Amino acid sequence: MRVLVPNLGSTSLKYKLLDFPAERELAAGRLERIGRPGGDAPSYRAAIDRVLRAAGQIDAVGFKAVHAGPDFCGTFRIDQSLLAALREYEPVAPLHNGIYIEGIEEFRSQRPDLPLVAVMETGFHSTMPARASTYGLPEEWREGFGIRRYGFHGASHRSVAERLPGLLGADGASLRAVSCHLGGSSSMCAIRGGRSVDTTMGFSPQSGLENATRHGELDSFAALYLMDRVQLSAAEMRERLVQSGGLAGLSGIPGGDVRDIEDAASKGDARAELALEVFVYQVRKTIGAYAAAMGGLDALVFTGGIGENAAGLRQRICAGLEFLSIALDPDKNSNPVPDCRIERHDATVACLVLAAQEELVVGREVYRLLGR
C-alpha cells in the first residue's frame, strides 16, 4: 500500500510517500511560500496538484489532523461527520484545523477515488487517566461540551513510545519516559509502559509550554481581564493569543524562532534571555513533575526542531537535574548523531536525541486501518 502523508502549513506543504508493509520511503518533497510572490505554487489547489503528479501511484492519503473533539480521538476514515467536527473545533485550534480542512477538501476534489484518513493528534493521549485529563469544571460543561485535557503532538510522542524500548534494549511494559517535542510548537508527554499518562497541552494546543507565537500556560482570568480593559472581542483576543504570544511575545522577536532568540541573547538582549529562561524553566520543571507522577524516570527524550538541534538548550534544561540522575555528556550533546544517547556515563537515566518520525506513524495507522 502506497500512503501519501502531507504535512500542511499555512504557506507550506511537505509530504512523504511511504510503501507498506515494507515501510519504505518512496518520495518526499516540500513546497514553500504557497500563494505568495516567488513561491513554489500560486495556491493550495495548485500545490496539491503538483504533489499528486509527483507522487504517482497513491493508494491512500493520511493526514496528521489536530482536533475534532471527544468523538474523534484515534484514526478514522474521513467523512462528513469528521469534517463537521474539525469545523466545530476550528476556533480551538485556529492555526491547524482550517488549513487541514482546506487540504482535505482539495484532495477530495482532485482525487475522489482515494481513501482519506485522519490520524488525530489527540489519539495517543486517549489513555490518560481521568486524574490527568479532567479540569475542575462543572460536570455539565465537561460532559456536555467535551472540555478536558486532550493533548497534541500525538504522532511524535507515539513514535518515541514505540521506538524507545528497542533503542534501550529495555522492557517497554515498565519503561517510564518523558518525551520532549520541542519546536515552533512544543509539548511534553509522560509515557509509562508505552502509553501516554500525562501531557502539557490541554483542551487546545494553546497551553503548556511556550510556543513560537502561541502562549503556553495562562490564567484564564488574565485573558478575560485584558478583554475588558482593551475592549477586545473573543475573536480578536483569540488572534492576539495565537499570533503575538509565546516566545515571540516574550522576546519581542517576530516569529519567535529560537535560533534568532539565542543569537539576540548572546548579544545581551535581556528580553531574549528571559524568553529562553522561561522556556528552559518550564521544560525542566515538567520533567521533575512527570518523574514524580510516574514514581521515577528511566529515559528522557528530545525530539522536534529545537529538541534535535539546540544543544545549548538541552544542556540548560538538564542542568540541575542531577538529583534525578539526569546528566548530559557535553561532547555527545554537542555532536549528536541521529537517534543517539547523550547522557553522562554515570547517569542512570538514559537521555536521547531522536529524529521525529511523525509521517511514518501516520502511515502505519493508515495501513492498520485500511490495509488489512
BELCORTA-V926629 format. One record per run of one state. SS is the DSSP state (h for helix, s for strand, l for the rest). FROM is the first residue (numbers start at 1). TO is the last residue. Records with the same first field share a line. If there is no record, write none. Layout:
BEGIN
SS: FROM-TO  FROM-TO
END
This chain:
BEGIN
l: 1-1  9-12  20-23  32-43  56-59  64-74  78-79  89-96  111-114  120-122  128-129  134-138  146-153  169-175  182-186  193-194  200-219  231-233  244-245  252-257  267-269  295-298  310-310  319-321  325-327  329-329  335-339  342-342  344-349  354-357  371-372
s: 2-8  13-19  24-31  60-63  75-77  115-119  176-181  187-192  195-199  299-303  328-328  340-341  343-343  350-353
h: 44-55  80-88  97-110  123-127  130-133  139-145  154-168  220-230  234-243  246-251  258-266  270-294  304-309  311-318  322-324  330-334  358-370
END
